[in-house]
Amino acid sequence: MLTVLESLQLSTEYLEKKGIESARLNAELLLAEILNCKRLDLYLKFDQPLKENEVDKYRELISRRGKFEPLQYITGKAEFFGLTFKVNSSVLIPRPETELMVEAIIERFKTADVLRILDIGTGSGNISVTLAKFLEKCFVTTIDTSDEIISLAKENAAQIGANANVNFIKAEMNSYSTDGVPFDLIVSNPPYVSMADYSETQREIREFEPATAVTDFGDGLTFYKLISSRLNNILKTGGSIYLEVGMGQAANVSAILQECGVRNINFIKDYQQIDRIVYGELK
């Protein structure tokens, strides 16, 4: 029977030939999933032989990864801000760049007495649930157009223990109403890849992640224009807005926000020193 080490070596070679980045890491994470242990624990099990059913299951998962299916969809989970979120192919996989936006919001509003937040585009719930988890005095309303997505996000909220502070609503952004009570903060990571750039995205994104969560099928600015056009109806005067943007979009999104009355606009750079977060206040 193959040992843990032999299985890792063979799987790493296979994934490398297929062109998978970080092949060894992927091989380790998938085997740790099969053995129900932490990745680092594998180093204590190198000589352990795998059972026949473990080998079969491992080969299946490695084959899926070799076809560029994202690791997170294979395991059914993704880490975000130290929390584990259930994910599937109906939602975008949470990204480290979005953690920067969440971190900035938590740091800025951690002493707020009461904070009403609107998260536009629920996805896995990574933004809304994390904010509700770490900002104890906030109440988050999050909107999406899919029952399936909302159901998944509700599962995550319950699992993480933040469901009491999150209200999930099925709604279209262009018609959503706050019933006369505007929010203190709006946050969103909308689809921002232009249709022209979509064909150049990574294969994992293009073939497996939901296109409607990645691209606006236009110039990449559609949702920023829509959100900005509705600010005076949904965001209180003096309220804040935080938006994640694509590479090279910060200046355009800033201009869109300014046209709709947003001032004190600033940027947060990501790990590649790209302006990734645009934020400001409605005056």
Secondary structure, 3 states (H helix, E strand, C coil): CCEHHHHHHHHHHHHHHHCCCCHHHHHHHHHHHHHCCCHHHHHHCCCCECCHHHHHHHHHHHHHHHCCCCHHHHHCEEEECCEEEECCCCCCCCCHHHHHHHHHHHHHHCCCCCEEEEEECCCCCHHHHHHHHHCCCEEEEEEECCHHHHHHHHHHHHHHCCHHHEEEEECCCCCCCCCCCCEEEEEECCCCECHHHHCCCCHHHHHHCCHHHHECCCCCCHHHHHHHHCHHHHEEEEEEEEEECCCCCHHHHHHHHHHCCEEEEEEEECCCCCEEEEEEEEC
